[in-house]
Amino acid sequence: MTTTHEIIPPWYKQFWPWFLIAIPAITIVSGVAMFLIASHKPDGMVVDDYYKSGLAINQTLERDVQARKLGLTAAGQFNLTEQSVQVLLAGKELPDRLKLTLTHPTAGQHDMVIALQQQKQRGLYNGLLDRRPAGRYYLSLEPLDQNWRLTGQLDLTQQDKWQLAPPN
C-alpha cells in the first residue's frame, strides 16, 4: 500500500489568508485617505448661520425691487488682456462708485470684488481686476450703500460681454 502525502505550503504562501487580511487593510487605508482629503479641503459653500441668512433673503429681494423702481440696467465688458472691466449703467440716481462681485459657483477662492469708479461720461464706470477671472461666475452689481442690486451670470469661456437687469 502506497500513501501520498500532500505537502501544504505555509500560511503566508497561500491565497486566502492574504485575501482576508487585505479587506480590512484596504478599508483602513481608504478611511485615512478620505479623512485627510476632507480635513485639507473644507467646503467653502457652508454658511455658519443659515437661519440668519434665510431671514436676510427678504432684504435681498427688496433690493431687486428697488433696482426695478429706479429703472436700472447695466451692460459690461471684461478686457482680459488689460485686466479691466467697463460697465455702462442706465437709470435714475446713478452713484459715483459701484461694487461688482464675481462669485464662482463652487470655489470660493476664485471670488472677486471689483471697485468701479464713474468716469466723466455719466453712467460709465471702470475698474481694474487683481487677477484674470476664468470660467463661470455669478455677477452682482450694487452701489456701496447696497440700496439696490443687479444680478446675472457670465461664462467667460464663451463671452466677455454681459447685461444685467432686475428680475421680473
GUROFI-812028 format. One record per residue: residue number from 1; residue in one letter; x, y, z of N, C-alpha, C in turn. Coordinates in pm, 1 decimal, padded with zeros to 6 digits. Example, Ala and Ser with C-alpha at 12.3 -4.5 7.8 and 13.67 -1.06 7.14 Angstrom:
<minus>
<minu 1; "A"; <01319.0; -00569.0; 00780.0>; <01230.0; -00450.0; 00780.0>; <01320.0; -00330.0; 00780.0>>
<minu 2; "S"; <01285.0; -00225.0; 00708.0>; <01367.0; -00106.0; 00714.0>; <01290.0; 00003.0; 00787.0>>
</minus>
This chain:
<minus>
<minu 1; "M"; <00082.0; -00116.0; 00000.0>; <00000.0; 00000.0; 00000.0>; <00087.4; 00123.6; 00000.0>>
<minu 2; "T"; <00052.7; 00215.8; -00089.4>; <00130.2; 00338.8; -00100.3>; <00047.4; 00454.8; -00047.8>>
<minu 3; "T"; <00110.7; 00537.7; 00022.2>; <00043.1; 00658.2; 00073.7>; <00108.4; 00781.0; 00012.9>>
<minu 4; "T"; <00024.9; 00875.0; -00022.3>; <00075.9; 01000.7; -00076.0>; <00052.6; 01109.4; 00027.5>>
<minu 5; "H"; <00152.9; 01178.0; 00053.6>; <00143.2; 01289.4; 00147.4>; <00145.8; 01419.4; 00068.3>>
<minu 6; "E"; <00042.0; 01496.1; 00089.2>; <00035.6; 01626.0; 00021.0>; <00107.4; 01727.4; 00109.1>>
<minu 7; "I"; <00198.6; 01797.2; 00049.2>; <00272.7; 01898.2; 00124.4>; <00192.6; 02029.0; 00119.8>>
<minu 8; "I"; <00157.3; 02076.6; 00236.4>; <00080.5; 02202.1; 00246.9>; <00180.0; 02315.4; 00268.7>>
<minu 9; "P"; <00175.2; 02416.3; 00179.8>; <00267.7; 02528.1; 00198.9>; <00230.9; 02607.7; 00323.7>>
<minu 10; "P"; <00325.8; 02684.6; 00376.8>; <00295.2; 02765.2; 00495.7>; <00185.0; 02867.8; 00464.6>>
<minu 11; "W"; <00122.1; 02922.4; 00569.4>; <00004.9; 03009.8; 00553.1>; <00036.4; 03134.4; 00471.3>>
<minu 12; "Y"; <00155.8; 03188.2; 00483.8>; <00189.9; 03312.3; 00414.1>; <00213.0; 03291.8; 00264.4>>
<minu 13; "K"; <00211.1; 03169.4; 00218.9>; <00223.0; 03140.6; 00076.3>; <00089.2; 03101.1; 00014.7>>
<minu 14; "Q"; <-00017.2; 03111.7; 00092.8>; <-00148.5; 03076.1; 00043.3>; <-00229.2; 03203.0; 00011.8>>
<minu 15; "F"; <-00330.2; 03185.8; -00072.7>; <-00410.4; 03300.0; -00120.2>; <-00508.2; 03350.4; -00015.1>>
<minu 16; "W"; <-00586.2; 03265.6; 00047.2>; <-00698.6; 03308.0; 00132.0>; <-00658.5; 03389.7; 00254.9>>
<minu 17; "P"; <-00553.2; 03359.2; 00324.8>; <-00517.9; 03447.5; 00438.1>; <-00487.4; 03590.8; 00392.4>>
<minu 18; "W"; <-00419.1; 03604.7; 00279.7>; <-00387.8; 03739.3; 00230.3>; <-00513.0; 03811.4; 00181.8>>
<minu 19; "F"; <-00604.5; 03737.6; 00124.2>; <-00731.1; 03797.2; 00081.5>; <-00808.9; 03849.6; 00202.3>>
<minu 20; "L"; <-00814.0; 03771.2; 00307.7>; <-00886.4; 03812.2; 00427.3>; <-00816.9; 03928.2; 00500.1>>
<minu 21; "I"; <-00686.5; 03934.6; 00494.8>; <-00612.9; 04046.0; 00555.7>; <-00628.9; 04173.4; 00472.2>>
<minu 22; "A"; <-00640.5; 04159.8; 00339.8>; <-00647.0; 04275.9; 00250.3>; <-00775.3; 04357.3; 00269.5>>
<minu 23; "I"; <-00885.9; 04290.3; 00301.7>; <-01013.5; 04363.2; 00315.4>; <-01006.5; 04470.6; 00424.8>>
<minu 24; "P"; <-00969.0; 04437.3; 00549.6>; <-00960.0; 04545.0; 00649.8>; <-00845.6; 04642.4; 00622.0>>
<minu 25; "A"; <-00736.6; 04593.9; 00561.0>; <-00624.6; 04684.0; 00531.3>; <-00665.8; 04790.2; 00429.5>>
<minu 26; "I"; <-00736.7; 04752.3; 00325.2>; <-00784.9; 04847.9; 00224.6>; <-00883.7; 04945.0; 00287.9>>
<minu 27; "T"; <-00968.0; 04896.4; 00377.0>; <-01065.4; 04981.7; 00444.8>; <-00995.3; 05087.5; 00530.3>>
<minu 28; "I"; <-00894.2; 05049.1; 00602.2>; <-00820.2; 05144.0; 00687.1>; <-00748.6; 05247.8; 00601.9>>
<minu 29; "V"; <-00683.0; 05205.9; 00496.6>; <-00609.7; 05299.3; 00409.8>; <-00706.0; 05397.5; 00343.2>>
<minu 30; "S"; <-00818.8; 05348.7; 00291.5>; <-00913.9; 05440.1; 00226.3>; <-00978.6; 05533.3; 00328.2>>
<minu 31; "G"; <-01003.2; 05488.1; 00449.8>; <-01058.2; 05575.3; 00553.9>; <-00962.8; 05687.2; 00590.5>>
<minu 32; "V"; <-00835.1; 05656.2; 00605.2>; <-00735.2; 05758.6; 00634.4>; <-00724.0; 05857.4; 00518.5>>
<minu 33; "A"; <-00727.8; 05807.9; 00395.8>; <-00720.4; 05896.2; 00279.0>; <-00840.3; 05990.2; 00274.3>>
<minu 34; "M"; <-00960.0; 05940.1; 00299.9>; <-01078.6; 06026.1; 00299.8>; <-01072.6; 06131.3; 00409.7>>
<minu 35; "F"; <-01022.7; 06092.5; 00527.0>; <-01009.2; 06188.5; 00636.1>; <-00911.3; 06299.2; 00598.9>>
<minu 36; "L"; <-00798.9; 06264.1; 00539.3>; <-00700.4; 06364.4; 00500.5>; <-00754.7; 06458.7; 00394.2>>
<minu 37; "I"; <-00825.6; 06406.8; 00296.1>; <-00884.5; 06491.0; 00191.7>; <-00988.7; 06584.9; 00251.7>>
<minu 38; "A"; <-01074.7; 06534.0; 00337.4>; <-01180.2; 06616.1; 00397.7>; <-01124.0; 06722.6; 00490.3>>
<minu 39; "S"; <-01016.2; 06693.5; 00559.6>; <-00961.4; 06792.4; 00653.6>; <-00878.2; 06899.7; 00583.8>>
<minu 40; "H"; <-00823.5; 06871.3; 00466.6>; <-00741.2; 06969.7; 00396.5>; <-00818.4; 07052.6; 00296.2>>
<minu 41; "K"; <-00936.5; 07012.4; 00257.1>; <-01016.7; 07086.7; 00160.6>; <-01157.8; 07104.2; 00214.3>>
<minu 42; "P"; <-01176.0; 07200.4; 00307.4>; <-01310.4; 07218.7; 00363.3>; <-01406.3; 07278.1; 00259.9>>
<minu 43; "D"; <-01533.6; 07253.6; 00279.6>; <-01637.0; 07302.9; 00190.2>; <-01654.9; 07452.4; 00211.8>>
<minu 44; "G"; <-01625.4; 07533.8; 00110.3>; <-01636.2; 07678.4; 00122.0>; <-01777.1; 07730.6; 00107.2>>
<minu 45; "M"; <-01872.2; 07646.6; 00071.5>; <-02008.2; 07692.4; 00046.8>; <-02096.4; 07683.7; 00172.0>>
<minu 46; "V"; <-02046.5; 07632.0; 00281.7>; <-02126.6; 07615.9; 00401.6>; <-02136.0; 07748.8; 00475.5>>
<minu 47; "V"; <-02256.7; 07786.2; 00516.6>; <-02280.7; 07908.5; 00590.8>; <-02295.8; 07872.2; 00737.7>>
<minu 48; "D"; <-02224.1; 07943.6; 00824.9>; <-02232.1; 07913.9; 00967.5>; <-02370.5; 07941.0; 01024.0>>
<minu 49; "D"; <-02425.5; 08056.9; 00991.6>; <-02553.8; 08096.6; 01047.6>; <-02659.9; 08093.1; 00938.2>>
<minu 50; "Y"; <-02706.2; 07974.4; 00905.0>; <-02800.7; 07958.2; 00795.3>; <-02935.1; 08023.3; 00825.7>>
<minu 51; "Y"; <-02974.7; 08029.9; 00952.3>; <-03103.3; 08089.6; 00987.7>; <-03101.2; 08239.7; 00958.9>>
<minu 52; "K"; <-02993.4; 08303.6; 00996.6>; <-02979.3; 08447.2; 00971.0>; <-02974.4; 08474.8; 00820.5>>
<minu 53; "S"; <-02907.2; 08389.0; 00746.6>; <-02902.2; 08404.1; 00600.9>; <-03040.6; 08386.7; 00539.4>>
<minu 54; "G"; <-03118.4; 08296.4; 00593.7>; <-03254.1; 08275.6; 00543.7>; <-03343.6; 08395.2; 00569.0>>
<minu 55; "L"; <-03327.4; 08459.6; 00683.6>; <-03406.3; 08579.2; 00712.9>; <-03365.1; 08697.0; 00625.9>>
<minu 56; "A"; <-03240.2; 08701.6; 00585.6>; <-03189.7; 08812.7; 00504.7>; <-03237.8; 08806.7; 00360.5>>
<minu 57; "I"; <-03298.2; 08697.4; 00318.2>; <-03341.7; 08685.5; 00179.2>; <-03447.5; 08790.1; 00144.6>>
<minu 58; "N"; <-03533.0; 08826.1; 00241.0>; <-03634.7; 08927.5; 00214.4>; <-03572.6; 09063.3; 00185.7>>
<minu 59; "Q"; <-03466.9; 09099.6; 00258.0>; <-03396.8; 09224.8; 00231.6>; <-03332.0; 09221.9; 00094.5>>
<minu 60; "T"; <-03279.8; 09106.4; 00055.7>; <-03217.4; 09092.3; -00075.9>; <-03320.2; 09112.2; -00186.3>>
<minu 61; "L"; <-03437.9; 09055.5; -00170.2>; <-03542.8; 09071.6; -00270.4>; <-03589.0; 09216.0; -00279.8>>
<minu 62; "E"; <-03589.5; 09288.5; -00168.6>; <-03626.2; 09430.0; -00170.6>; <-03526.7; 09511.8; -00252.7>>
<minu 63; "R"; <-03401.2; 09471.1; -00252.7>; <-03300.2; 09541.7; -00332.4>; <-03327.2; 09522.6; -00481.5>>
<minu 64; "D"; <-03374.6; 09405.5; -00521.3>; <-03412.0; 09381.4; -00661.1>; <-03530.8; 09468.9; -00700.6>>
<minu 65; "V"; <-03628.5; 09481.7; -00611.4>; <-03745.6; 09565.8; -00637.7>; <-03703.9; 09711.4; -00651.4>>
<minu 66; "Q"; <-03612.2; 09756.9; -00567.5>; <-03563.2; 09895.4; -00574.0>; <-03492.3; 09921.2; -00706.6>>
<minu 67; "A"; <-03416.1; 09825.6; -00755.9>; <-03348.7; 09841.1; -00885.5>; <-03451.3; 09852.9; -00997.4>>
<minu 68; "R"; <-03559.2; 09777.0; -00987.5>; <-03665.6; 09785.1; -01087.9>; <-03734.5; 09921.5; -01082.6>>
<minu 69; "K"; <-03759.3; 09974.3; -00962.6>; <-03823.4; 10106.0; -00947.3>; <-03738.2; 10216.2; -01008.2>>
<minu 70; "L"; <-03605.4; 10204.0; -00995.0>; <-03515.2; 10305.3; -01049.4>; <-03490.3; 10286.8; -01198.8>>
<minu 71; "G"; <-03541.2; 10179.3; -01256.8>; <-03524.3; 10153.7; -01399.5>; <-03380.2; 10126.3; -01438.0>>
<minu 72; "L"; <-03308.6; 10055.7; -01353.9>; <-03165.6; 10032.5; -01376.2>; <-03140.6; 09912.6; -01466.8>>
<minu 73; "T"; <-03048.4; 09929.6; -01558.3>; <-02993.7; 09821.4; -01639.1>; <-02844.7; 09847.4; -01655.5>>
<minu 74; "A"; <-02770.1; 09742.9; -01676.4>; <-02625.0; 09757.8; -01690.9>; <-02575.9; 09667.6; -01803.2>>
<minu 75; "A"; <-02477.6; 09717.6; -01875.5>; <-02406.5; 09639.4; -01977.1>; <-02258.5; 09651.4; -01945.8>>
<minu 76; "G"; <-02189.3; 09541.0; -01950.3>; <-02048.2; 09544.2; -01915.1>; <-01964.4; 09458.0; -02006.9>>
<minu 77; "Q"; <-01834.3; 09481.1; -01997.3>; <-01739.8; 09404.3; -02077.1>; <-01608.8; 09392.3; -02001.9>>
<minu 78; "F"; <-01554.5; 09270.7; -02002.1>; <-01422.7; 09246.4; -01944.6>; <-01318.9; 09258.4; -02054.2>>
<minu 79; "N"; <-01211.4; 09327.9; -02024.9>; <-01095.5; 09331.9; -02113.0>; <-00987.1; 09251.3; -02041.8>>
<minu 80; "L"; <-00976.2; 09123.1; -02074.9>; <-00887.9; 09033.9; -02001.9>; <-00740.5; 09059.0; -02030.7>>
<minu 81; "T"; <-00708.2; 09118.4; -02144.6>; <-00567.6; 09147.8; -02172.3>; <-00518.5; 09262.9; -02085.1>>
<minu 82; "E"; <-00603.2; 09363.2; -02062.9>; <-00566.3; 09476.3; -01975.9>; <-00611.6; 09454.5; -01831.7>>
<minu 83; "Q"; <-00678.6; 09345.1; -01804.3>; <-00734.0; 09312.5; -01673.7>; <-00818.1; 09427.7; -01618.5>>
<minu 84; "S"; <-00917.7; 09465.8; -01698.2>; <-01006.8; 09574.1; -01657.1>; <-01150.6; 09535.9; -01693.1>>
<minu 85; "V"; <-01243.8; 09610.7; -01636.5>; <-01385.6; 09591.6; -01664.5>; <-01448.0; 09728.8; -01684.2>>
<minu 86; "Q"; <-01540.8; 09735.6; -01779.0>; <-01611.7; 09859.6; -01808.3>; <-01761.3; 09830.8; -01800.5>>
<minu 87; "V"; <-01834.2; 09918.1; -01729.0>; <-01977.4; 09899.9; -01708.6>; <-02049.1; 10027.4; -01749.4>>
<minu 88; "L"; <-02156.6; 10012.1; -01825.1>; <-02243.7; 10123.7; -01861.4>; <-02376.0; 10102.4; -01789.4>>
<minu 89; "L"; <-02406.7; 10191.6; -01694.8>; <-02527.1; 10181.2; -01612.2>; <-02627.1; 10286.0; -01657.9>>
<minu 90; "A"; <-02752.1; 10244.1; -01678.9>; <-02857.9; 10335.8; -01720.2>; <-02969.8; 10330.9; -01616.7>>
<minu 91; "G"; <-03029.1; 10446.2; -01590.4>; <-03139.2; 10454.6; -01495.3>; <-03133.2; 10583.8; -01416.5>>
<minu 92; "K"; <-03216.6; 10593.2; -01313.7>; <-03220.8; 10711.1; -01227.3>; <-03120.4; 10695.1; -01114.0>>
<minu 93; "E"; <-03075.9; 10807.2; -01060.9>; <-02989.2; 10811.9; -00941.9>; <-02866.0; 10723.7; -00955.6>>
<minu 94; "L"; <-02775.5; 10760.9; -01042.0>; <-02653.1; 10684.3; -01062.9>; <-02548.2; 10726.2; -00960.4>>
<minu 95; "P"; <-02495.7; 10632.2; -00883.0>; <-02394.2; 10667.1; -00781.9>; <-02257.6; 10691.4; -00845.9>>
<minu 96; "D"; <-02165.7; 10749.4; -00768.3>; <-02030.3; 10774.0; -00817.1>; <-01946.3; 10646.5; -00820.7>>
<minu 97; "R"; <-01975.0; 10555.6; -00728.5>; <-01895.9; 10433.0; -00719.9>; <-01988.4; 10312.7; -00710.3>>
<minu 98; "L"; <-01943.5; 10201.5; -00767.0>; <-02017.7; 10075.6; -00764.2>; <-01925.5; 09963.3; -00719.1>>
<minu 99; "K"; <-01988.3; 09853.3; -00681.8>; <-01914.9; 09732.6; -00645.4>; <-01966.9; 09618.6; -00732.5>>
<minu 100; "L"; <-01877.4; 09555.5; -00807.0>; <-01910.8; 09439.0; -00888.8>; <-01851.4; 09316.3; -00820.3>>
<minu 101; "T"; <-01939.1; 09221.7; -00785.9>; <-01894.8; 09099.7; -00719.0>; <-01906.4; 08983.1; -00815.9>>
<minu 102; "L"; <-01795.6; 08912.7; -00834.4>; <-01791.5; 08790.9; -00915.1>; <-01783.5; 08673.4; -00818.6>>
<minu 103; "T"; <-01885.9; 08588.0; -00819.9>; <-01890.5; 08474.5; -00730.3>; <-01881.0; 08346.5; -00812.1>>
<minu 104; "H"; <-01779.5; 08267.1; -00783.3>; <-01762.5; 08139.8; -00851.9>; <-01862.5; 08039.9; -00793.0>>
<minu 105; "P"; <-01927.8; 07958.0; -00876.5>; <-02031.3; 07868.0; -00825.1>; <-01982.7; 07764.0; -00724.4>>
<minu 106; "T"; <-01857.7; 07721.0; -00735.6>; <-01813.1; 07612.1; -00648.3>; <-01688.4; 07643.8; -00567.1>>
<minu 107; "A"; <-01602.2; 07732.1; -00614.2>; <-01474.4; 07756.7; -00546.9>; <-01468.0; 07899.9; -00495.3>>
<minu 108; "G"; <-01481.5; 07915.1; -00365.0>; <-01481.6; 08047.5; -00303.3>; <-01350.8; 08123.1; -00320.9>>
<minu 109; "Q"; <-01239.7; 08053.3; -00340.8>; <-01111.5; 08121.7; -00357.2>; <-01102.6; 08197.0; -00489.2>>
<minu 110; "H"; <-01195.7; 08170.4; -00583.0>; <-01197.0; 08240.2; -00711.4>; <-01289.2; 08362.9; -00710.9>>
<minu 111; "D"; <-01358.8; 08388.1; -00599.6>; <-01448.0; 08503.9; -00591.3>; <-01367.1; 08633.8; -00597.4>>
<minu 112; "M"; <-01428.9; 08738.3; -00654.8>; <-01362.9; 08868.5; -00666.7>; <-01463.1; 08979.9; -00639.8>>
<minu 113; "V"; <-01413.5; 09087.2; -00579.7>; <-01491.4; 09209.6; -00562.4>; <-01413.7; 09320.4; -00631.9>>
<minu 114; "I"; <-01481.0; 09390.3; -00727.1>; <-01414.9; 09491.7; -00807.8>; <-01479.9; 09626.3; -00778.9>>
<minu 115; "A"; <-01398.5; 09723.8; -00743.6>; <-01447.5; 09859.9; -00721.3>; <-01453.7; 09931.7; -00855.9>>
<minu 116; "L"; <-01567.6; 09993.7; -00884.2>; <-01587.9; 10065.1; -01010.4>; <-01607.0; 10213.1; -00981.5>>
<minu 117; "Q"; <-01537.0; 10297.2; -01055.5>; <-01543.6; 10442.1; -01040.0>; <-01608.8; 10502.3; -01164.1>>
<minu 118; "Q"; <-01702.2; 10596.0; -01142.3>; <-01770.0; 10660.6; -01255.7>; <-01671.2; 10751.9; -01328.7>>
<minu 119; "Q"; <-01676.8; 10750.2; -01460.1>; <-01589.8; 10832.1; -01543.5>; <-01659.4; 10964.1; -01577.7>>
<minu 120; "K"; <-01597.5; 11044.0; -01662.0>; <-01654.9; 11173.1; -01699.7>; <-01788.9; 11157.1; -01769.6>>
<minu 121; "Q"; <-01799.2; 11054.5; -01852.2>; <-01926.8; 11026.5; -01918.3>; <-02021.7; 10967.1; -01814.8>>
<minu 122; "R"; <-02138.4; 11026.6; -01800.3>; <-02233.8; 10983.3; -01698.1>; <-02279.2; 10839.6; -01724.8>>
<minu 123; "G"; <-02271.6; 10756.7; -01621.4>; <-02315.0; 10617.9; -01632.1>; <-02206.9; 10521.2; -01674.5>>
<minu 124; "L"; <-02087.5; 10569.2; -01706.8>; <-01977.5; 10482.4; -01748.1>; <-01883.0; 10461.8; -01629.8>>
<minu 125; "Y"; <-01857.9; 10336.7; -01596.6>; <-01774.0; 10300.7; -01481.8>; <-01660.6; 10211.0; -01528.7>>
<minu 126; "N"; <-01543.4; 10230.4; -01467.5>; <-01426.7; 10146.8; -01497.6>; <-01370.5; 10089.4; -01368.4>>
<minu 127; "G"; <-01312.4; 09971.0; -01378.4>; <-01246.5; 09908.6; -01264.8>; <-01135.5; 09817.3; -01311.4>>
<minu 128; "L"; <-01043.7; 09786.9; -01219.8>; <-00930.0; 09700.9; -01250.0>; <-00944.9; 09567.8; -01178.4>>
<minu 129; "L"; <-00900.5; 09461.8; -01245.0>; <-00904.6; 09327.3; -01187.8>; <-00770.4; 09297.3; -01122.1>>
<minu 130; "D"; <-00772.7; 09235.7; -01005.8>; <-00646.2; 09198.1; -00942.1>; <-00589.2; 09068.4; -00998.8>>
<minu 131; "R"; <-00674.2; 08988.7; -01062.7>; <-00628.9; 08867.2; -01132.0>; <-00725.9; 08838.5; -01245.9>>
<minu 132; "R"; <-00686.1; 08751.9; -01331.8>; <-00766.2; 08720.7; -01450.4>; <-00872.3; 08615.0; -01417.4>>
<minu 133; "P"; <-01001.4; 08650.9; -01426.5>; <-01104.9; 08551.2; -01399.6>; <-01120.3; 08455.1; -01516.8>>
<minu 134; "A"; <-01158.2; 08333.9; -01486.2>; <-01181.0; 08233.4; -01590.9>; <-01294.9; 08143.7; -01546.6>>
<minu 135; "G"; <-01375.4; 08102.7; -01642.0>; <-01484.4; 08011.0; -01611.3>; <-01616.4; 08082.0; -01591.3>>
<minu 136; "R"; <-01702.8; 08017.6; -01514.3>; <-01839.1; 08065.4; -01493.6>; <-01848.9; 08141.8; -01361.9>>
<minu 137; "Y"; <-01924.8; 08253.1; -01362.9>; <-01941.8; 08335.8; -01243.8>; <-02084.7; 08386.1; -01232.9>>
<minu 138; "Y"; <-02127.0; 08412.0; -01109.0>; <-02248.1; 08487.4; -01082.4>; <-02205.8; 08632.0; -01059.8>>
<minu 139; "L"; <-02277.0; 08725.5; -01122.3>; <-02243.3; 08866.8; -01112.0>; <-02343.9; 08937.3; -01022.7>>
<minu 140; "S"; <-02295.5; 09032.9; -00944.7>; <-02381.6; 09117.4; -00863.4>; <-02324.1; 09258.3; -00868.1>>
<minu 141; "L"; <-02404.9; 09353.4; -00917.2>; <-02364.2; 09493.8; -00928.1>; <-02449.4; 09573.5; -00831.0>>
<minu 142; "E"; <-02384.9; 09652.4; -00745.2>; <-02457.9; 09729.1; -00645.1>; <-02379.0; 09853.0; -00605.3>>
<minu 143; "P"; <-02449.2; 09956.6; -00554.0>; <-02378.2; 10072.5; -00501.9>; <-02316.1; 10038.4; -00366.5>>
<minu 144; "L"; <-02231.3; 10127.2; -00314.8>; <-02165.8; 10099.8; -00188.1>; <-02263.8; 10097.0; -00071.3>>
<minu 145; "D"; <-02374.4; 10172.4; -00079.7>; <-02473.9; 10170.5; 00028.4>; <-02570.0; 10052.0; 00018.3>>
<minu 146; "Q"; <-02559.4; 09972.7; -00085.7>; <-02635.9; 09849.0; -00107.9>; <-02787.3; 09871.9; -00107.5>>
<minu 147; "N"; <-02832.6; 09983.1; -00165.2>; <-02976.8; 10010.7; -00174.9>; <-03043.8; 09925.3; -00280.3>>
<minu 148; "W"; <-02974.0; 09890.1; -00384.9>; <-03027.5; 09811.5; -00494.5>; <-02918.0; 09717.1; -00543.4>>
<minu 149; "R"; <-02958.1; 09624.9; -00629.8>; <-02858.4; 09537.2; -00692.4>; <-02912.8; 09483.6; -00824.1>>
<minu 150; "L"; <-02821.1; 09452.2; -00913.2>; <-02849.9; 09385.0; -01039.6>; <-02768.4; 09255.9; -01040.2>>
<minu 151; "T"; <-02831.0; 09147.2; -01081.3>; <-02761.4; 09018.4; -01078.2>; <-02772.2; 08948.7; -01212.7>>
<minu 152; "G"; <-02680.8; 08857.1; -01235.0>; <-02681.1; 08778.4; -01357.8>; <-02571.9; 08673.2; -01353.5>>
<minu 153; "Q"; <-02551.2; 08608.6; -01466.5>; <-02449.8; 08504.0; -01479.3>; <-02363.8; 08531.8; -01601.6>>
<minu 154; "L"; <-02241.4; 08482.2; -01597.8>; <-02148.8; 08500.5; -01708.5>; <-02055.7; 08380.5; -01715.9>>
<minu 155; "D"; <-02036.1; 08330.5; -01836.5>; <-01939.5; 08225.3; -01861.6>; <-01828.4; 08285.7; -01947.3>>
<minu 156; "L"; <-01715.3; 08312.6; -01884.9>; <-01605.0; 08380.7; -01954.4>; <-01536.9; 08293.4; -02058.5>>
<minu 157; "T"; <-01566.5; 08165.1; -02061.8>; <-01510.3; 08081.0; -02167.6>; <-01583.7; 08102.5; -02299.0>>
<minu 158; "Q"; <-01706.3; 08158.8; -02292.7>; <-01785.1; 08178.8; -02413.1>; <-01800.8; 08325.8; -02451.7>>
<minu 159; "Q"; <-01796.4; 08417.1; -02353.7>; <-01819.9; 08558.4; -02383.9>; <-01751.4; 08645.2; -02279.4>>
<minu 160; "D"; <-01726.2; 08769.9; -02315.7>; <-01671.6; 08864.3; -02219.5>; <-01764.4; 08984.9; -02199.1>>
<minu 161; "K"; <-01875.4; 08989.3; -02271.5>; <-01975.6; 09095.3; -02256.0>; <-02095.9; 09040.0; -02181.8>>
<minu 162; "W"; <-02162.3; 09125.9; -02105.1>; <-02278.3; 09081.7; -02027.8>; <-02375.5; 09196.4; -02006.6>>
<minu 163; "Q"; <-02498.6; 09160.7; -01974.5>; <-02602.6; 09258.2; -01945.0>; <-02674.9; 09214.1; -01818.6>>
<minu 164; "L"; <-02710.4; 09313.1; -01736.7>; <-02780.9; 09286.9; -01612.6>; <-02908.7; 09369.7; -01609.3>>
<minu 165; "A"; <-03012.8; 09311.2; -01558.0>; <-03140.9; 09380.5; -01540.9>; <-03207.4; 09322.1; -01416.7>>
<minu 166; "P"; <-03294.3; 09398.0; -01351.4>; <-03363.5; 09342.7; -01234.6>; <-03455.8; 09228.8; -01275.0>>
<minu 167; "P"; <-03473.8; 09130.1; -01189.2>; <-03563.8; 09019.0; -01222.6>; <-03709.4; 09065.9; -01224.9>>
<minu 168; "N"; <-03790.2; 08999.7; -01303.6>; <-03931.7; 09035.9; -01311.7>; <-04014.0; 08965.4; -01208.5>>
</minus>
